[in-house]
Amino acid sequence: MKDVKETIMKYVFLICACASILAVILICVFLFANGVPAIGKIGIFNFLLGETWKPGNDIYGILPFILGSIYVTAGAIVIGVPIGILTAIFMARFCPDNIYRFVKPAVDLLAGIPSVVYGFFGMVVLVPFVRDFFGRQLGFGGNGSSMFTASVMLGIMILPTIISVGESAIRAVPNSYYEGALALGATHERSVFFTVVPAAKSGIMAGVILGIGRAIGETMAVIMIAGNQPRMPKGIFEGVRTMTSNIVIEMGYATDLHREALIATAVVLFVFILLINLLFSLVKRRGANA
């Protein structure tokens, strides 16, 4: 009976694994089968490097959306990565137990908040603050719905991923590294920052890459606070539209070549995600070899 159960479970796990692989294959086939022909009709250079998006005139240039996605993601990295890494270090090596039991659930709660709630918070709190403080008091202009606001919001949203993965990586470093540094005369801070953290850099980088993947693929929160203006980005306090936002906003009424162009935009986004995952695999392999 034990052998029968093990055989059954082996095939159950095999079927689950095959289903996961099949789902990825079907997504790839659908995207490329429907998106690549549209790129051919529009022209790859007109599509990728075009600066104008006017579906009514059959003009489909997604360079503003590509740059918008890159700029917003880069802003989220600048804001979220340093805070996330330092928080992970604090929680793993500096945080007292009586504080840790409150901080850890708070970080986990951040990871479970839906994107639309983040977007609502940004729309109600961040957008008015950016409009009043940066726009009016500091004179940068804008109505608050901007690339800067979206970057701040995404920087907050990627914190749980970076913190959780980074903390796990730091805690996985053998304690002998830390003790050896102390034995050589290093202080607690130098032992952590110059011995433990470098030893955990592959895991920390994995958390950063996963956070970037979430930032570049985020949709709902960005739609609510980024301004959604289909034009070339003009400044950090001006409105911007990302690839994901463009797909969601226009897919409901798109037809014919317009719809195919949106699917082609999803192909470009999918390639971005594949490149991020490839980078993640290379970082993991490099860490394993080290």
Backbone hydrogen bonds, N-H to C=O, Kabsch-Sander energy under -0.5 kcal/mol:
donor,donor_aa,acceptor,acceptor_aa,energy
5,K,1,M,-2.3
6,E,2,K,-2.3
7,T,3,D,-2.2
8,I,4,V,-2.6
9,M,5,K,-2.6
10,K,6,E,-2.0
11,Y,7,T,-1.8
12,V,8,I,-2.1
13,F,9,M,-2.7
14,L,10,K,-2.0
15,I,11,Y,-2.5
16,C,12,V,-2.3
17,A,13,F,-2.4
18,C,14,L,-2.6
19,A,15,I,-2.5
20,S,16,C,-2.0
21,I,17,A,-2.2
22,L,18,C,-2.8
23,A,19,A,-2.3
24,V,20,S,-1.9
25,I,21,I,-2.3
26,L,22,L,-2.8
27,I,23,A,-2.2
28,C,24,V,-2.4
29,V,25,I,-2.8
30,F,26,L,-2.7
31,L,27,I,-2.6
32,F,28,C,-2.6
33,A,29,V,-2.5
34,N,30,F,-1.8
35,G,31,L,-2.5
36,V,32,F,-1.5
39,I,35,G,-1.8
40,G,36,V,-2.1
41,K,37,P,-2.1
42,I,38,A,-2.7
43,G,39,I,-2.7
47,F,43,G,-2.7
48,L,44,I,-2.6
49,L,45,F,-2.3
50,G,46,N,-0.7
54,K,52,T,-0.5
54,K,59,I,-2.7
57,N,54,K,-1.5
58,D,55,P,-1.4
59,I,54,K,-2.2
60,Y,58,D,-0.6
61,G,52,T,-1.7
62,I,47,F,-2.9
62,I,60,Y,-0.5
63,L,50,G,-1.9
66,I,62,I,-2.5
67,L,63,L,-2.8
68,G,64,P,-2.2
69,S,65,F,-2.4
70,I,66,I,-2.4
71,Y,67,L,-3.1
72,V,68,G,-2.4
73,T,69,S,-2.2
74,A,70,I,-2.7
75,G,71,Y,-2.5
76,A,72,V,-2.1
77,I,73,T,-2.2
78,V,74,A,-2.4
79,I,75,G,-2.0
80,G,76,A,-3.3
81,V,77,I,-1.8
83,I,79,I,-0.8
84,G,80,G,-2.8
85,I,81,V,-2.7
86,L,82,P,-2.4
87,T,83,I,-2.2
88,A,84,G,-2.2
89,I,85,I,-2.4
90,F,86,L,-2.4
91,M,87,T,-2.7
92,A,88,A,-2.1
93,R,89,I,-2.4
94,F,89,I,-0.6
94,F,90,F,-2.0
95,C,90,F,-2.8
99,I,96,P,-0.9
100,Y,96,P,-2.8
101,R,97,D,-1.7
102,F,99,I,-1.6
103,V,99,I,-2.3
104,K,100,Y,-2.7
106,A,102,F,-1.3
107,V,103,V,-2.3
108,D,104,K,-2.3
109,L,105,P,-2.3
110,L,106,A,-1.8
111,A,107,V,-1.4
112,G,108,D,-0.9
112,G,109,L,-0.6
113,I,109,L,-0.7
113,I,110,L,-0.7
117,V,114,P,-0.6
118,Y,114,P,-1.6
119,G,115,S,-2.6
120,F,116,V,-2.3
121,F,117,V,-2.5
122,G,118,Y,-2.7
123,M,119,G,-2.5
124,V,120,F,-2.3
125,V,121,F,-3.0
126,L,121,F,-0.9
127,V,122,G,-3.1
129,F,125,V,-1.7
130,V,126,L,-3.0
131,R,127,V,-2.4
132,D,128,P,-2.6
133,F,129,F,-3.0
134,F,129,F,-0.6
134,F,130,V,-0.8
135,G,130,V,-2.0
136,R,131,R,-1.1
137,Q,132,D,-1.9
138,L,133,F,-1.9
140,F,134,F,-2.7
141,G,135,G,-1.3
146,S,144,G,-1.1
146,S,225,I,-0.7
147,M,238,E,-1.8
148,F,236,I,-2.9
150,A,146,S,-2.1
151,S,147,M,-2.2
152,V,148,F,-2.4
153,M,149,T,-2.3
154,L,150,A,-2.7
155,G,151,S,-2.5
156,I,152,V,-1.7
157,M,153,M,-2.0
158,I,154,L,-2.0
159,L,156,I,-0.8
162,I,158,I,-2.0
163,I,159,L,-3.0
164,S,160,P,-2.5
165,V,161,T,-2.2
166,G,162,I,-2.3
167,E,163,I,-2.8
168,S,164,S,-2.1
169,A,165,V,-2.1
170,I,166,G,-2.3
171,R,167,E,-2.6
172,A,168,S,-1.3
173,V,170,I,-1.1
177,Y,174,P,-1.6
178,Y,174,P,-0.7
179,E,175,N,-2.5
180,G,176,S,-2.5
181,A,177,Y,-1.8
182,L,178,Y,-2.1
183,A,179,E,-2.3
184,L,180,G,-1.3
185,G,182,L,-1.6
186,A,181,A,-2.1
191,S,187,T,-2.5
192,V,188,H,-1.9
193,F,189,E,-2.7
194,F,190,R,-2.3
195,T,191,S,-0.8
196,V,191,S,-1.8
197,V,192,V,-2.8
199,A,195,T,-1.2
200,A,196,V,-1.1
200,A,197,V,-0.8
201,K,198,P,-1.2
204,I,200,A,-2.3
205,M,201,K,-2.7
206,A,202,S,-1.8
207,G,203,G,-1.8
208,V,204,I,-2.0
209,I,205,M,-2.7
210,L,206,A,-2.3
211,G,207,G,-2.1
212,I,208,V,-2.3
213,G,209,I,-2.2
214,R,210,L,-1.8
215,A,211,G,-2.3
216,I,212,I,-2.6
217,G,213,G,-1.1
218,E,214,R,-0.8
218,E,215,A,-0.7
223,I,219,T,-2.6
224,M,220,M,-1.7
225,I,221,A,-0.9
225,I,222,V,-0.7
226,A,222,V,-2.3
228,N,240,V,-1.6
231,R,229,Q,-2.4
238,E,235,G,-1.6
240,V,226,A,-2.6
243,M,65,F,-0.7
246,N,242,T,-2.3
247,I,243,M,-2.0
248,V,244,T,-2.2
249,I,245,S,-2.6
250,E,246,N,-1.8
251,M,247,I,-1.9
252,G,248,V,-0.5
253,Y,250,E,-1.0
254,A,250,E,-0.9
258,H,255,T,-1.4
259,R,255,T,-0.8
260,E,256,D,-2.1
261,A,257,L,-2.5
262,L,258,H,-1.8
263,I,259,R,-2.1
264,A,260,E,-2.3
265,T,261,A,-1.9
266,A,262,L,-1.8
267,V,263,I,-1.7
268,V,264,A,-2.0
269,L,265,T,-2.3
270,F,266,A,-2.6
271,V,267,V,-2.2
272,F,268,V,-2.0
273,I,269,L,-2.2
274,L,270,F,-2.4
275,L,271,V,-2.4
276,I,272,F,-2.0
277,N,273,I,-2.6
278,L,274,L,-2.5
279,L,275,L,-2.3
280,F,276,I,-2.3
281,S,277,N,-2.3
282,L,278,L,-2.3
283,V,279,L,-2.3
284,K,280,F,-2.3
285,R,281,S,-2.6
286,R,282,L,-2.5
287,G,283,V,-2.4
288,A,284,K,-2.3
289,N,285,R,-2.4
290,A,286,R,-1.9
